[in-house]
Amino acid sequence: MMGGDYAPSEAVKGLALYLSDDALETQVFCIGNENEISPLLESLNIDSDHRIQLIHAPETIGYNEHPTKALKEKQQSSIAVGFHLLATGKIDAFISAGNTGAMLVGAMYSIKTVEGVLRPTIPTLVPKLNGGTGLLLDVGLNADCKPEHLNQFAILGSEYAKTVLNMTNPRVGLLNVGTEAEKGNLLCQATYPLLKENGQINFIGNIEGRDLFSDNADVVVCDGFTGNIVLKMAESIYEIAAHRQLENDEFLYRFHYENYGGTPVLGIAKPVIIGHGISNDKAFKNMFIQAEKMFESDFCGKVKTDFA
């Protein structure tokens, strides 16, 4: 509850939105400074009933702190407490808009990757012009990759698309500078045959940048350096639209981060979702829904089967 630029107020407002719409009997553990959270819960008439449990965590990890050092030294921070609860099975999923580095360190070292997964990855949802949604990964966790990493990202992204996004047979494309098999840098040239021979995915070939928002592919794979540049460019589209007073355009509005909640860490053993630092109430609500979908669909269990 203490993560984000507007914590904990926006997290509490997002919780209220989630509870008002949610039909499932999900139990929510609110981790943070109870002196700040309790009055906010009361002001929004959120009772500490069987669905809400407040867990006091007096320490906070700042955005400029070293992730590994902070997690080690601040055992009573909301992030450290959250990962302890997740690792010990007290909770089934963990979300936060706090220090991104600390969230990634906690995900990889407290929860650990699924056996067989070389590296976890983080995706982003991509709005399509036809109203659909695609997936791009990796978008920043792995700046330098090997072909076998991209091959596994394709499996993880395809499973997420099937399990959480309800796609029947997601089409996987490799982000490249041309559609021909021999195009691209050494990484793309070496990755192409691996994806083509991978029987666990529906590989359709190379995808160019201009095809990203069309319906040519459902899951697009790239290294984290390239993916992060694409992500930041895409985020700027909404900012430009808002500046030009076009943010009400149905397609352009779908670039607003709040619509997607947060970024799941794919390849680890339990659901972890990292929110944007400027997350508002709607973003938090969507993070709750996203975590619920990952757990209810047993996404992590299916990843374990994929890599068995």
SEVEXFI-869189 format. One record per residue (C-alpha): residue in one letter; x negated, z, y; residue number from 1; chain. Coordinates in pm, 1 decimal, padded with zeros to 6 digits. Example, Ala and Ser with C-alpha at 12.3 -4.5 7.8 and 13.67 -1.06 7.14 Angstrom:
2
+------+----------+----------+----------+-----+-----+
: type :     east :       up :    north : seq : mol :
+------+----------+----------+----------+-----+-----+
:    a : -01230.0 :  00780.0 : -00450.0 :   1 :   A :
:    s : -01367.0 :  00714.0 : -00106.0 :   2 :   A :
+------+----------+----------+----------+-----+-----+
END
This chain:
308
+------+----------+----------+----------+-----+-----+
: type :     east :       up :    north : seq : mol :
+------+----------+----------+----------+-----+-----+
:    m :  00000.0 :  00000.0 :  00000.0 :   1 :   A :
:    m : -00301.0 :  00036.3 :  00231.9 :   2 :   A :
:    g : -00425.2 : -00323.4 :  00204.7 :   3 :   A :
:    g : -00377.9 : -00580.4 :  00480.4 :   4 :   A :
:    d : -00401.3 : -00593.1 :  00857.5 :   5 :   A :
:    y : -00054.1 : -00442.5 :  00898.1 :   6 :   A :
:    a : -00070.6 : -00179.0 :  00624.9 :   7 :   A :
:    p :  00119.4 :  00010.8 :  00517.4 :   8 :   A :
:    s :  00427.6 : -00092.8 :  00719.2 :   9 :   A :
:    e :  00449.8 : -00455.3 :  00598.8 :  10 :   A :
:    a :  00389.0 : -00350.0 :  00237.9 :  11 :   A :
:    v :  00678.4 : -00103.1 :  00260.7 :  12 :   A :
:    k :  00904.3 : -00363.5 :  00425.3 :  13 :   A :
:    g :  00812.0 : -00610.4 :  00151.2 :  14 :   A :
:    l :  00896.6 : -00349.9 : -00111.2 :  15 :   A :
:    a :  01238.5 : -00303.3 :  00050.5 :  16 :   A :
:    l :  01301.7 : -00679.7 :  00036.1 :  17 :   A :
:    y :  01194.9 : -00692.3 : -00326.4 :  18 :   A :
:    l :  01414.8 : -00401.6 : -00430.5 :  19 :   A :
:    s :  01717.6 : -00545.8 : -00252.0 :  20 :   A :
:    d :  01697.4 : -00872.6 : -00449.1 :  21 :   A :
:    d :  01547.5 : -00771.1 : -00779.5 :  22 :   A :
:    a :  01781.0 : -00728.6 : -01075.3 :  23 :   A :
:    l :  01519.0 : -00604.5 : -01322.0 :  24 :   A :
:    e :  01446.9 : -00235.0 : -01366.6 :  25 :   A :
:    t :  01085.2 : -00269.7 : -01257.3 :  26 :   A :
:    q :  00908.0 :  00055.1 : -01174.6 :  27 :   A :
:    v :  00682.3 :  00036.4 : -00868.8 :  28 :   A :
:    f :  00385.0 :  00266.4 : -00816.0 :  29 :   A :
:    c :  00307.0 :  00288.2 : -00443.5 :  30 :   A :
:    i : -00059.8 :  00380.3 : -00409.9 :  31 :   A :
:    g : -00193.9 :  00500.9 : -00074.8 :  32 :   A :
:    n : -00191.6 :  00775.1 :  00184.5 :  33 :   A :
:    e :  00137.9 :  00956.6 :  00127.8 :  34 :   A :
:    n :  00134.5 :  01098.6 :  00482.7 :  35 :   A :
:    e :  00165.7 :  00743.7 :  00616.4 :  36 :   A :
:    i :  00381.8 :  00594.0 :  00341.6 :  37 :   A :
:    s :  00648.0 :  00863.7 :  00294.0 :  38 :   A :
:    p :  00799.4 :  00838.8 :  00646.0 :  39 :   A :
:    l :  00814.2 :  00458.6 :  00615.0 :  40 :   A :
:    l :  00990.8 :  00477.9 :  00278.8 :  41 :   A :
:    e :  01241.7 :  00724.3 :  00425.1 :  42 :   A :
:    s :  01302.6 :  00509.2 :  00735.0 :  43 :   A :
:    l :  01403.6 :  00217.3 :  00510.9 :  44 :   A :
:    n :  01610.5 :  00437.6 :  00280.2 :  45 :   A :
:    i :  01380.6 :  00376.6 : -00015.4 :  46 :   A :
:    d :  01435.1 :  00680.3 : -00234.5 :  47 :   A :
:    s :  01167.6 :  00811.2 : -00465.4 :  48 :   A :
:    d :  01391.1 :  00759.7 : -00766.4 :  49 :   A :
:    h :  01298.5 :  00645.2 : -01115.0 :  50 :   A :
:    r :  01193.5 :  00304.1 : -00977.4 :  51 :   A :
:    i :  00951.4 :  00430.1 : -00710.8 :  52 :   A :
:    q :  00657.5 :  00659.6 : -00768.3 :  53 :   A :
:    l :  00424.5 :  00747.4 : -00480.7 :  54 :   A :
:    i :  00061.7 :  00808.5 : -00579.1 :  55 :   A :
:    h : -00158.5 :  00969.0 : -00314.4 :  56 :   A :
:    a : -00487.0 :  00787.9 : -00246.6 :  57 :   A :
:    p : -00644.8 :  00925.5 :  00073.7 :  58 :   A :
:    e : -00941.4 :  00685.2 :  00094.4 :  59 :   A :
:    t : -00937.9 :  00325.1 :  00216.5 :  60 :   A :
:    i : -01189.4 :  00043.2 :  00158.3 :  61 :   A :
:    g : -01246.5 : -00147.8 :  00482.1 :  62 :   A :
:    y : -01283.9 : -00524.2 :  00503.2 :  63 :   A :
:    n : -01651.2 : -00505.8 :  00598.9 :  64 :   A :
:    e : -01758.9 : -00269.5 :  00323.3 :  65 :   A :
:    h : -01970.8 : -00381.7 :  00028.4 :  66 :   A :
:    p : -01719.7 : -00424.3 : -00258.6 :  67 :   A :
:    t : -01922.4 : -00279.9 : -00549.0 :  68 :   A :
:    k : -02060.7 :  00009.5 : -00346.4 :  69 :   A :
:    a : -01721.3 :  00093.9 : -00196.7 :  70 :   A :
:    l : -01543.5 :  00095.6 : -00534.2 :  71 :   A :
:    k : -01811.0 :  00321.7 : -00678.6 :  72 :   A :
:    e : -01818.2 :  00566.1 : -00387.8 :  73 :   A :
:    k : -01447.3 :  00568.5 : -00297.1 :  74 :   A :
:    q : -01282.7 :  00666.9 : -00622.8 :  75 :   A :
:    q : -00975.8 :  00789.7 : -00432.8 :  76 :   A :
:    s : -00913.9 :  00460.3 : -00254.1 :  77 :   A :
:    s : -00590.1 :  00277.2 : -00331.2 :  78 :   A :
:    i : -00779.5 : -00013.7 : -00490.7 :  79 :   A :
:    a : -00992.6 :  00208.7 : -00716.5 :  80 :   A :
:    v : -00688.9 :  00415.8 : -00821.4 :  81 :   A :
:    g : -00487.7 :  00099.3 : -00885.1 :  82 :   A :
:    f : -00748.1 : -00051.2 : -01115.4 :  83 :   A :
:    h : -00784.1 :  00279.1 : -01300.3 :  84 :   A :
:    l : -00409.0 :  00284.8 : -01364.4 :  85 :   A :
:    l : -00414.1 : -00078.8 : -01477.5 :  86 :   A :
:    a : -00716.9 : -00033.7 : -01704.5 :  87 :   A :
:    t : -00566.5 :  00275.0 : -01871.1 :  88 :   A :
:    g : -00226.9 :  00113.2 : -01928.2 :  89 :   A :
:    k : -00033.1 :  00329.3 : -01680.7 :  90 :   A :
:    i :  00080.2 :  00012.3 : -01497.9 :  91 :   A :
:    d :  00123.7 : -00347.7 : -01616.1 :  92 :   A :
:    a :  00020.4 : -00541.3 : -01302.4 :  93 :   A :
:    f : -00162.5 : -00465.6 : -00976.4 :  94 :   A :
:    i : -00127.6 : -00628.5 : -00633.4 :  95 :   A :
:    s : -00305.9 : -00564.0 : -00304.2 :  96 :   A :
:    a : -00383.5 : -00738.7 :  00024.3 :  97 :   A :
:    g : -00691.9 : -00522.8 :  00069.5 :  98 :   A :
:    n : -01064.7 : -00602.4 :  00055.8 :  99 :   A :
:    t : -01083.9 : -00930.1 : -00140.4 : 100 :   A :
:    g : -01432.5 : -00861.4 : -00274.4 : 101 :   A :
:    a : -01331.4 : -00519.0 : -00402.1 : 102 :   A :
:    m : -01025.5 : -00669.8 : -00569.7 : 103 :   A :
:    l : -01237.7 : -00932.4 : -00744.6 : 104 :   A :
:    v : -01502.0 : -00679.7 : -00851.3 : 105 :   A :
:    g : -01231.5 : -00449.3 : -00985.1 : 106 :   A :
:    a : -01061.0 : -00734.0 : -01168.8 : 107 :   A :
:    m : -01377.6 : -00855.5 : -01337.1 : 108 :   A :
:    y : -01543.2 : -00522.8 : -01418.8 : 109 :   A :
:    s : -01253.1 : -00277.6 : -01458.7 : 110 :   A :
:    i : -01017.8 : -00514.5 : -01641.1 : 111 :   A :
:    k : -01270.7 : -00774.5 : -01760.9 : 112 :   A :
:    t : -01218.5 : -01133.5 : -01865.4 : 113 :   A :
:    v : -01033.3 : -01248.1 : -02175.0 : 114 :   A :
:    e : -01276.1 : -01298.3 : -02463.4 : 115 :   A :
:    g : -01400.7 : -01657.4 : -02455.0 : 116 :   A :
:    v : -01340.2 : -01710.2 : -02082.2 : 117 :   A :
:    l : -01672.7 : -01785.3 : -01914.3 : 118 :   A :
:    r : -01553.6 : -01718.6 : -01559.9 : 119 :   A :
:    p : -01219.9 : -01614.2 : -01409.1 : 120 :   A :
:    t : -01074.1 : -01842.9 : -01142.8 : 121 :   A :
:    i : -00833.4 : -01823.1 : -00850.6 : 122 :   A :
:    p : -00575.4 : -02097.7 : -00784.6 : 123 :   A :
:    t : -00345.5 : -02185.6 : -00496.8 : 124 :   A :
:    l : -00004.1 : -02346.4 : -00503.2 : 125 :   A :
:    v :  00016.6 : -02691.9 : -00343.8 : 126 :   A :
:    p :  00345.0 : -02817.8 : -00190.2 : 127 :   A :
:    k :  00438.9 : -03173.2 : -00284.5 : 128 :   A :
:    l :  00622.7 : -03424.8 : -00070.4 : 129 :   A :
:    n :  00895.3 : -03460.2 : -00334.3 : 130 :   A :
:    g :  00976.6 : -03088.1 : -00313.7 : 131 :   A :
:    g :  00777.9 : -02990.4 : -00621.1 : 132 :   A :
:    t :  00476.5 : -02762.6 : -00647.2 : 133 :   A :
:    g :  00129.0 : -02823.8 : -00783.8 : 134 :   A :
:    l : -00171.1 : -02601.8 : -00858.3 : 135 :   A :
:    l : -00530.3 : -02636.4 : -00731.4 : 136 :   A :
:    l : -00817.9 : -02438.5 : -00881.4 : 137 :   A :
:    d : -01077.7 : -02305.2 : -00823.1 : 138 :   A :
:    v : -01033.7 : -02228.2 : -00453.0 : 139 :   A :
:    g : -01327.4 : -02002.7 : -00378.4 : 140 :   A :
:    l : -01427.2 : -01766.3 : -00656.8 : 141 :   A :
:    n : -01684.3 : -02000.5 : -00815.3 : 142 :   A :
:    a : -01877.3 : -02204.0 : -00558.0 : 143 :   A :
:    d : -02123.8 : -02340.1 : -00813.7 : 144 :   A :
:    c : -01980.4 : -02454.3 : -01145.6 : 145 :   A :
:    k : -02084.0 : -02621.7 : -01467.8 : 146 :   A :
:    p : -01868.3 : -02878.4 : -01650.4 : 147 :   A :
:    e : -01760.6 : -02622.3 : -01912.3 : 148 :   A :
:    h : -01629.9 : -02395.8 : -01634.3 : 149 :   A :
:    l : -01406.6 : -02671.3 : -01495.6 : 150 :   A :
:    n : -01290.8 : -02749.5 : -01847.5 : 151 :   A :
:    q : -01175.3 : -02388.4 : -01887.0 : 152 :   A :
:    f : -01016.3 : -02386.0 : -01540.3 : 153 :   A :
:    a : -00804.2 : -02676.1 : -01662.2 : 154 :   A :
:    i : -00681.6 : -02470.5 : -01959.9 : 155 :   A :
:    l : -00608.0 : -02165.2 : -01741.3 : 156 :   A :
:    g : -00430.9 : -02371.2 : -01475.6 : 157 :   A :
:    s : -00227.8 : -02560.3 : -01733.5 : 158 :   A :
:    e : -00118.0 : -02234.6 : -01899.5 : 159 :   A :
:    y : -00017.8 : -02085.1 : -01563.1 : 160 :   A :
:    a :  00180.1 : -02398.6 : -01477.9 : 161 :   A :
:    k :  00363.1 : -02383.6 : -01811.1 : 162 :   A :
:    t :  00417.7 : -02009.0 : -01832.8 : 163 :   A :
:    v :  00475.9 : -01898.6 : -01472.5 : 164 :   A :
:    l :  00577.1 : -02220.9 : -01295.0 : 165 :   A :
:    n :  00793.7 : -02341.1 : -01586.9 : 166 :   A :
:    m :  00638.4 : -02686.7 : -01622.0 : 167 :   A :
:    t :  00691.9 : -02845.5 : -01963.3 : 168 :   A :
:    n :  00376.5 : -03057.5 : -01998.2 : 169 :   A :
:    p :  00168.1 : -03022.7 : -01679.1 : 170 :   A :
:    r : -00051.2 : -03318.7 : -01590.9 : 171 :   A :
:    v : -00412.8 : -03219.7 : -01522.8 : 172 :   A :
:    g : -00630.0 : -03417.5 : -01281.6 : 173 :   A :
:    l : -00994.5 : -03385.1 : -01175.0 : 174 :   A :
:    l : -01045.4 : -03391.6 : -00797.2 : 175 :   A :
:    n : -01290.3 : -03672.4 : -00727.0 : 176 :   A :
:    v : -01388.6 : -03944.5 : -00479.2 : 177 :   A :
:    g : -01234.0 : -04221.1 : -00688.4 : 178 :   A :
:    t : -01005.7 : -04274.6 : -00985.2 : 179 :   A :
:    e : -01258.5 : -04450.7 : -01207.4 : 180 :   A :
:    a : -01410.8 : -04238.5 : -01487.9 : 181 :   A :
:    e : -01768.1 : -04301.8 : -01374.2 : 182 :   A :
:    k : -01707.8 : -04197.6 : -01011.7 : 183 :   A :
:    g : -01823.7 : -03875.0 : -00846.9 : 184 :   A :
:    n : -02120.7 : -03642.1 : -00840.3 : 185 :   A :
:    l : -02304.0 : -03519.4 : -01150.0 : 186 :   A :
:    l : -02056.8 : -03234.2 : -01200.4 : 187 :   A :
:    c : -01752.4 : -03461.6 : -01200.1 : 188 :   A :
:    q : -01920.6 : -03722.4 : -01418.2 : 189 :   A :
:    a : -02007.2 : -03459.5 : -01678.9 : 190 :   A :
:    t : -01667.6 : -03286.5 : -01658.6 : 191 :   A :
:    y : -01456.0 : -03599.9 : -01708.6 : 192 :   A :
:    p : -01536.7 : -03651.6 : -02081.0 : 193 :   A :
:    l : -01482.5 : -03280.0 : -02153.3 : 194 :   A :
:    l : -01134.5 : -03291.6 : -02001.7 : 195 :   A :
:    k : -01055.7 : -03619.9 : -02175.7 : 196 :   A :
:    e : -01144.5 : -03471.9 : -02515.8 : 197 :   A :
:    n : -00964.7 : -03139.2 : -02452.1 : 198 :   A :
:    g : -00657.7 : -03134.0 : -02677.5 : 199 :   A :
:    q : -00515.4 : -02823.5 : -02504.5 : 200 :   A :
:    i : -00435.3 : -03006.5 : -02180.4 : 201 :   A :
:    n : -00258.6 : -03322.6 : -02065.1 : 202 :   A :
:    f : -00548.9 : -03486.2 : -01879.5 : 203 :   A :
:    i : -00453.6 : -03791.1 : -01670.8 : 204 :   A :
:    g : -00790.8 : -03871.3 : -01508.4 : 205 :   A :
:    n : -00938.1 : -03842.8 : -01161.1 : 206 :   A :
:    i : -00729.9 : -03751.5 : -00853.6 : 207 :   A :
:    e : -00836.0 : -03837.8 : -00499.0 : 208 :   A :
:    g : -00782.0 : -03610.2 : -00200.2 : 209 :   A :
:    r : -00504.5 : -03833.7 : -00065.5 : 210 :   A :
:    d : -00309.5 : -03777.8 : -00389.6 : 211 :   A :
:    l : -00308.0 : -03398.6 : -00363.4 : 212 :   A :
:    f :  00037.0 : -03369.6 : -00201.4 : 213 :   A :
:    s :  00193.2 : -03652.1 : -00401.4 : 214 :   A :
:    d :  00334.2 : -03622.5 : -00752.7 : 215 :   A :
:    n :  00035.8 : -03775.5 : -00930.5 : 216 :   A :
:    a : -00073.2 : -03449.6 : -01098.3 : 217 :   A :
:    d :  00054.3 : -03095.8 : -01152.4 : 218 :   A :
:    v : -00278.8 : -02914.4 : -01194.4 : 219 :   A :
:    v : -00587.1 : -03029.4 : -01003.1 : 220 :   A :
:    v : -00930.3 : -02894.5 : -01101.0 : 221 :   A :
:    c : -01243.6 : -02867.2 : -00885.8 : 222 :   A :
:    d : -01533.4 : -02631.8 : -00811.2 : 223 :   A :
:    g : -01467.5 : -02338.2 : -00580.1 : 224 :   A :
:    f : -01674.8 : -02480.2 : -00294.3 : 225 :   A :
:    t : -01462.8 : -02794.7 : -00275.5 : 226 :   A :
:    g : -01138.2 : -02609.0 : -00345.1 : 227 :   A :
:    n : -01191.4 : -02355.9 : -00067.9 : 228 :   A :
:    i : -01252.4 : -02630.5 :  00187.5 : 229 :   A :
:    v : -00930.3 : -02802.1 :  00077.7 : 230 :   A :
:    l : -00740.8 : -02470.1 :  00091.0 : 231 :   A :
:    k : -00857.6 : -02385.2 :  00444.5 : 232 :   A :
:    m : -00772.3 : -02737.8 :  00559.1 : 233 :   A :
:    a : -00424.9 : -02708.6 :  00406.8 : 234 :   A :
:    e : -00368.8 : -02369.2 :  00574.0 : 235 :   A :
:    s : -00453.5 : -02526.3 :  00909.5 : 236 :   A :
:    i : -00170.7 : -02778.7 :  00863.7 : 237 :   A :
:    y :  00089.3 : -02507.6 :  00918.8 : 238 :   A :
:    e : -00104.6 : -02369.2 :  01216.2 : 239 :   A :
:    i : -00109.9 : -02716.4 :  01373.2 : 240 :   A :
:    a :  00259.5 : -02761.3 :  01299.0 : 241 :   A :
:    a :  00340.0 : -02426.9 :  01462.1 : 242 :   A :
:    h :  00127.7 : -02514.1 :  01765.6 : 243 :   A :
:    r :  00318.9 : -02839.7 :  01803.1 : 244 :   A :
:    q :  00649.6 : -02658.1 :  01740.5 : 245 :   A :
:    l :  00707.0 : -02842.6 :  01413.3 : 246 :   A :
:    e :  00699.4 : -02536.2 :  01188.1 : 247 :   A :
:    n :  01067.2 : -02578.2 :  01102.8 : 248 :   A :
:    d :  00992.3 : -02904.2 :  00923.5 : 249 :   A :
:    e :  01090.4 : -02839.6 :  00560.8 : 250 :   A :
:    f :  00766.8 : -02978.3 :  00413.7 : 251 :   A :
:    l :  00526.3 : -02837.1 :  00672.0 : 252 :   A :
:    y :  00679.5 : -02489.1 :  00646.2 : 253 :   A :
:    r :  00585.7 : -02482.1 :  00278.6 : 254 :   A :
:    f :  00220.5 : -02455.4 :  00385.6 : 255 :   A :
:    h :  00287.8 : -02107.6 :  00525.9 : 256 :   A :
:    y :  00101.0 : -01851.2 :  00313.4 : 257 :   A :
:    e :  00398.5 : -01610.9 :  00307.3 : 258 :   A :
:    n :  00592.6 : -01841.7 :  00074.2 : 259 :   A :
:    y :  00347.1 : -01788.3 : -00210.4 : 260 :   A :
:    g :  00263.3 : -01421.6 : -00178.6 : 261 :   A :
:    g : -00087.9 : -01398.2 : -00316.3 : 262 :   A :
:    t : -00350.1 : -01546.2 : -00543.6 : 263 :   A :
:    p : -00354.7 : -01448.2 : -00912.6 : 264 :   A :
:    v : -00690.6 : -01398.7 : -01082.9 : 265 :   A :
:    l : -00669.9 : -01617.0 : -01393.3 : 266 :   A :
:    g : -00876.8 : -01544.6 : -01701.4 : 267 :   A :
:    i : -00875.8 : -01163.5 : -01688.4 : 268 :   A :
:    a : -00691.9 : -00946.6 : -01939.4 : 269 :   A :
:    k : -00410.8 : -00818.0 : -01712.4 : 270 :   A :
:    p : -00215.8 : -00949.7 : -01409.6 : 271 :   A :
:    v : -00395.1 : -00897.4 : -01077.4 : 272 :   A :
:    i : -00277.0 : -01058.6 : -00753.6 : 273 :   A :
:    i : -00475.4 : -01065.8 : -00428.7 : 274 :   A :
:    g : -00280.3 : -01099.9 : -00105.8 : 275 :   A :
:    h : -00379.8 : -01253.2 :  00226.8 : 276 :   A :
:    g : -00519.6 : -01004.8 :  00478.2 : 277 :   A :
:    i : -00244.7 : -01091.6 :  00726.4 : 278 :   A :
:    s :  00033.1 : -01056.1 :  00467.9 : 279 :   A :
:    n :  00376.6 : -00981.1 :  00611.8 : 280 :   A :
:    d :  00684.4 : -00839.1 :  00439.7 : 281 :   A :
:    k :  00791.7 : -01171.9 :  00286.2 : 282 :   A :
:    a :  00442.6 : -01226.7 :  00143.0 : 283 :   A :
:    f :  00445.7 : -00880.6 : -00015.8 : 284 :   A :
:    k :  00791.0 : -00942.9 : -00161.7 : 285 :   A :
:    n :  00666.3 : -01266.9 : -00318.6 : 286 :   A :
:    m :  00360.5 : -01087.1 : -00457.6 : 287 :   A :
:    f :  00591.6 : -00841.0 : -00634.9 : 288 :   A :
:    i :  00790.6 : -01131.6 : -00780.1 : 289 :   A :
:    q :  00473.4 : -01315.0 : -00881.6 : 290 :   A :
:    a :  00334.9 : -01010.3 : -01064.2 : 291 :   A :
:    e :  00667.9 : -00958.3 : -01236.5 : 292 :   A :
:    k :  00671.3 : -01320.8 : -01358.1 : 293 :   A :
:    m :  00316.2 : -01295.6 : -01491.9 : 294 :   A :
:    f :  00403.3 : -00983.2 : -01689.5 : 295 :   A :
:    e :  00747.4 : -01091.2 : -01812.7 : 296 :   A :
:    s :  00611.9 : -01427.9 : -01931.6 : 297 :   A :
:    d :  00313.1 : -01260.2 : -02105.8 : 298 :   A :
:    f :  00077.6 : -01500.8 : -01930.2 : 299 :   A :
:    c : -00234.5 : -01298.2 : -02010.6 : 300 :   A :
:    g : -00133.1 : -01273.7 : -02376.1 : 301 :   A :
:    k : -00094.2 : -01650.7 : -02396.5 : 302 :   A :
:    v : -00437.6 : -01698.6 : -02237.4 : 303 :   A :
:    k : -00582.6 : -01477.0 : -02511.3 : 304 :   A :
:    t : -00419.4 : -01704.7 : -02769.3 : 305 :   A :
:    d : -00553.1 : -02016.3 : -02592.9 : 306 :   A :
:    f : -00910.8 : -01885.4 : -02608.0 : 307 :   A :
:    a : -00894.3 : -01720.1 : -02950.8 : 308 :   A :
+------+----------+----------+----------+-----+-----+
END
